């Protein structure tokens, strides 16, 4: 038993303190994007084109080059689902901010309904700092009504790092209310989300229908594309049982092109609503939502967050993409403890 525990500890130490790789950026601001390169290999792009309703990281690749994000709607791939066009890459927004839906907004919303949706725009990249062990991108953006009224100013710091078998994104976001008090109603869709490649979806044989805040229905058909994903949370929940449960981390793992790949989200103790609820769907939506507690707790809890003009709230998350080996619960517990010290 002692030898086994020693192996686990040594294995995690090797992962946590593995040789980090140099990070640099390709500045393409004229094209509304910044490419992120880790160890000489493409990792992701921070994109903020005018035809998207929010800035996102897209696509995202594991260290072995496997793409872990869905292509649709920006790049259609054979066998992929084409539901929920607002699920693009890795993003951060919320379903109900002063009654406006920032989460579900996309090109698919009819013009006559757009006034009920918000968007995140006027992105300004403030810093690009490359480094031998990490690289940092800092930007600001406005959470706006359709008429341009600014509800919140977002400032986000993205810290990228990687090793031979892993890629890590540490996200630090501060939202500051402007001239109006801002209300975050307790709802289901938020806050940090990623839509994953078809291989990381969970196998499913049922058709599902989902409604957004304005009653628009999206139908999701059964999986017929080689999905083999599974969830595991810090509380030990697996598969579909992970949805609507709390945990300080959640892992989505599977096999793509015969290689194990995974995406882990790690919460931070200083976040509101810690430990977060997991909005983890079988069809490939993987999200952390600490603000939508009522639906997940079946009415036992509720969190309605308000920001007076000038007040701020901050959120911290770590996203870790692994390839070649799957993280263990022990390694993710240690990873969470490491992130908690940041």
C-alpha positions in Angstrom: 0.0 0.0 0.0 2.8 2.4 0.9 4.5 1.6 -2.4 1.3 2.3 -4.3 0.7 5.6 -2.5 4.4 6.5 -3.3 3.8 5.8 -7.0 0.7 8.0 -7.1 2.5 10.9 -5.3 5.5 10.6 -7.6 3.3 10.3 -10.7 1.5 13.5 -9.8 4.7 15.3 -8.9 6.1 14.4 -12.3 2.9 15.8 -14.0 2.7 19.0 -11.9 6.4 19.8 -12.1 7.1 18.5 -15.7 9.3 20.6 -17.9 7.2 23.6 -19.0 7.4 24.8 -22.6 7.9 28.3 -24.0 4.8 30.2 -24.8 4.5 32.9 -27.5 1.8 34.7 -29.4 1.2 35.6 -33.1 -0.4 39.0 -33.0 -3.1 39.2 -35.7 -5.2 41.9 -34.2 -6.0 43.3 -37.7 -7.8 40.0 -38.2 -9.4 40.0 -34.7 -7.3 37.1 -33.4 -4.3 36.2 -31.4 -2.7 32.8 -31.9 -1.2 31.0 -28.9 1.8 28.7 -29.5 3.2 26.4 -26.8 6.5 24.6 -27.3 6.5 25.6 -30.9 3.1 23.9 -31.5 -0.2 25.7 -32.1 -2.5 25.6 -29.1 -5.4 27.9 -29.7 -6.6 31.3 -30.9 -8.2 34.1 -29.0 -10.8 35.4 -31.5 -13.1 38.3 -31.3 -14.6 39.0 -34.8 -17.6 41.3 -35.2 -19.8 38.4 -36.3 -19.5 36.6 -33.0 -21.5 37.7 -30.0 -18.6 37.1 -27.6 -14.8 36.6 -27.6 -13.7 32.9 -27.4 -10.8 30.6 -27.5 -11.2 28.5 -30.6 -10.1 26.0 -31.7 -8.3 24.3 -28.8 -5.8 21.6 -29.3 -4.2 19.1 -26.9 -0.4 18.8 -26.8 -0.5 15.9 -29.3 -2.4 18.1 -31.8 -5.8 16.5 -31.2 -8.6 19.2 -31.5 -10.8 19.0 -28.4 -13.4 21.6 -29.4 -16.3 21.2 -31.7 -15.9 22.8 -35.1 -19.5 24.0 -35.7 -20.6 26.7 -36.4 -17.2 28.1 -37.6 -15.9 24.9 -39.2 -18.3 22.1 -40.0 -16.8 18.6 -39.6 -18.3 15.3 -40.8 -20.4 13.6 -38.1 -20.6 16.6 -35.8 -23.8 17.8 -34.2 -25.0 21.2 -35.5 -27.2 22.3 -32.5 -26.7 25.3 -30.3 -24.7 27.6 -32.6 -23.8 29.8 -29.6 -21.5 27.0 -28.3 -18.2 28.1 -29.8 -14.9 27.0 -28.4 -14.3 28.1 -24.7 -16.2 31.1 -23.6 -17.4 33.0 -20.5 -20.9 34.6 -20.2 -24.2 34.3 -18.6 -27.9 33.7 -19.4 -29.5 36.5 -17.4 -27.8 39.9 -16.8 -30.4 42.5 -16.1 -32.8 40.3 -18.0 -30.6 40.1 -21.1 -29.5 36.7 -22.3 -25.8 36.8 -23.1 -25.3 33.0 -23.2 -27.7 32.0 -26.0 -27.1 34.9 -28.4 -25.9 33.9 -31.9 -26.5 34.5 -35.6 -29.5 32.2 -35.2 -31.6 34.7 -33.2 -34.1 36.5 -35.4 -33.6 40.2 -35.7 -36.9 41.0 -34.1 -35.8 39.1 -30.9 -32.2 40.4 -30.7 -33.2 43.2 -28.2 -33.7 40.5 -25.6 -30.1 39.3 -25.9 -26.8 40.9 -24.9 -23.4 40.7 -26.4 -19.8 41.1 -25.4 -17.8 43.4 -27.8 -15.4 46.2 -28.1 -12.5 43.9 -27.2 -9.2 45.6 -26.6 -6.0 43.5 -26.1 -4.0 45.3 -23.5 -1.0 42.9 -23.0 0.8 40.1 -24.7 3.7 38.7 -22.7 5.5 35.6 -23.9 7.6 33.5 -21.5 9.7 30.4 -21.1 7.2 28.8 -18.8 4.0 30.8 -19.4 2.5 33.4 -21.6 -0.1 36.1 -20.6 -2.8 37.7 -22.6 -4.9 40.5 -21.0 -8.0 42.1 -22.6 -11.0 44.2 -21.8 -14.5 44.0 -23.3 -17.9 45.5 -22.8 -21.0 43.5 -21.8 -23.6 45.6 -23.8 -27.2 45.9 -24.7 -28.0 45.8 -28.4 -28.2 49.6 -28.3 -24.6 49.9 -27.1 -25.4 50.6 -23.4 -22.6 49.1 -21.3 -23.7 47.1 -18.3 -20.4 45.6 -17.3 -16.7 46.1 -18.2 -14.8 42.9 -18.2 -11.1 42.6 -17.7 -9.6 39.2 -18.2 -6.1 37.7 -17.8 -5.4 34.5 -19.7 -2.3 32.6 -18.6 -1.2 29.8 -21.0 1.3 27.1 -20.1 2.1 23.6 -21.2 4.3 20.5 -21.0 4.9 17.6 -23.4 1.5 16.1 -22.6 -0.6 19.0 -21.2 -1.9 22.4 -21.9 -3.3 24.8 -19.2 -5.3 27.9 -19.3 -5.7 30.0 -16.1 -8.5 32.5 -16.5 -8.8 35.5 -14.1 -11.9 37.7 -14.9 -13.2 40.8 -13.2 -16.6 42.3 -14.0 -17.3 45.9 -13.0 -20.8 47.4 -13.1 -21.2 50.7 -14.8 -24.0 53.3 -14.4 -26.7 50.7 -13.5 -27.0 48.1 -10.8 -26.4 44.8 -12.4 -28.5 41.7 -11.5 -27.4 38.2 -12.2 -30.6 36.1 -11.9 -30.2 32.6 -10.7 -30.5 30.6 -14.0 -29.1 27.4 -15.6 -26.9 28.6 -18.5 -23.5 29.9 -17.5 -20.7 30.8 -16.7 -17.5 29.2 -18.1 -18.3 26.8 -21.0 -16.7 24.7 -23.6 -18.3 22.7 -26.4 -16.2 19.6 -27.1 -15.3 17.4 -30.1 -17.7 14.5 -30.9 -15.4 11.9 -29.4 -15.7 13.5 -25.9 -19.5 13.4 -26.0 -21.2 10.8 -23.9 -23.0 8.0 -25.8 -26.7 8.7 -26.0 -29.7 7.0 -27.7 -32.3 9.7 -27.0 -33.5 12.9 -28.7 -33.5 15.9 -26.4 -35.1 19.3 -26.6 -33.7 22.4 -24.9 -35.2 25.9 -24.5 -33.4 29.1 -24.1 -34.5 32.0 -21.9 -36.8 33.3 -24.7 -38.5 30.0 -25.4 -36.5 29.1 -28.6 -36.3 25.4 -28.9 -33.2 23.4 -29.9 -33.4 19.7 -30.6 -30.4 17.4 -30.1 -30.5 14.1 -31.9 -29.1 10.8 -30.6 -25.3 10.3 -30.8 -24.1 8.2 -33.8 -20.6 9.4 -34.1 -18.3 7.3 -32.0 -18.8 9.2 -28.8 -17.0 7.6 -25.8 -16.6 10.4 -23.3 -17.4 10.3 -19.6 -17.4 12.7 -16.6 -15.8 12.4 -13.2 -16.2 15.0 -10.5 -14.2 15.7 -7.3 -17.3 14.4 -5.4 -17.1 11.1 -7.3 -20.1 11.6 -9.6 -19.7 10.1 -13.1 -21.5 10.2 -16.4 -24.8 12.1 -16.6 -25.0 12.0 -12.8 -22.4 14.8 -12.8 -24.9 17.3 -14.1 -26.3 19.6 -11.4 -23.8 18.5 -8.7 -21.2 20.4 -6.9 -17.4 19.9 -7.0 -14.2 21.8 -7.0 -13.2 20.0 -10.2 -14.7 18.1 -13.1 -13.0 15.9 -15.7 -14.3 15.0 -19.1 -12.3 12.2 -20.7 -12.3 9.9 -23.6 -10.2 8.6 -26.5 -9.6 10.3 -29.8 -7.7 8.7 -32.6 -6.7 5.9 -30.2 -5.1 8.4 -27.8 -6.6 9.3 -24.4 -7.6 13.0 -24.2 -9.3 14.9 -21.5 -10.5 18.4 -20.4 -10.6 19.3 -16.7 -12.1 22.4 -15.2 -11.0 23.5 -11.8 -12.8 25.9 -9.5 -11.2 28.4 -7.1 -12.1 28.8 -3.4 -12.4 32.6 -3.9 -15.1 32.3 -6.5 -18.7 33.1 -5.6 -20.8 30.0 -5.1 -17.7 27.7 -4.5 -17.7 24.8 -5.1 -19.4 25.3 -8.4 -22.3 23.4 -9.9 -21.5 21.5 -13.1 -23.7 22.1 -16.1 -22.2 19.0 -17.7 -24.3 17.7 -20.6 -23.9 14.4 -22.5 -24.0 16.1 -25.9 -20.7 17.9 -25.4 -21.5 21.1 -23.4 -19.2 21.2 -20.4 -19.7 24.2 -18.1 -19.2 25.5 -14.6 -22.1 27.6 -13.3 -21.7 28.8 -9.7 -24.5 31.4 -10.0 -27.4 29.1 -11.2 -28.1 27.2 -8.0 -31.9 27.0 -7.9 -32.4 24.6 -10.8 -29.5 22.4 -9.8 -30.5 22.1 -6.2 -34.2 21.7 -7.1 -35.1 24.8 -5.2 -33.2 24.1 -2.0 -30.7 26.9 -2.7 -30.7 30.2 -4.6 -28.1 32.8 -5.4 -29.0 36.2 -6.8 -25.9 38.3 -7.2 -26.1 42.0 -7.6 -23.4 44.6 -8.4 -24.0 48.3 -7.5 -22.5 50.8 -9.9 -18.7 50.7 -9.6 -18.8 47.4 -7.8 -16.8 44.4 -9.1 -16.8 40.6 -8.9 -13.9 38.3 -9.8 -13.8 34.7 -11.1 -10.8 32.3 -11.4 -10.7 29.1 -13.3 -8.2 26.6 -14.5 -8.8 24.5 -17.6 -6.3 21.7 -18.3 -6.2 19.6 -21.5 -4.2 16.4 -21.3 -3.3 13.8 -23.9 -1.6 10.4 -23.8 -2.5 9.8 -20.2 -5.6 10.5 -18.2 -5.4 12.5 -14.9 -6.3 10.6 -11.8 -8.6 11.9 -9.0 -5.5 12.2 -6.8 -3.6 14.3 -9.4 -6.6 16.6 -9.9 -7.0 17.1 -6.2 -3.4 18.1 -6.0 -3.8 20.3 -9.1 -6.8 22.0 -7.4 -4.8 22.6 -4.3 -2.1 24.1 -6.4 -4.5 26.4 -8.2 -6.1 27.5 -4.9 -2.8 29.0 -3.9 -2.7 31.3 -7.0 
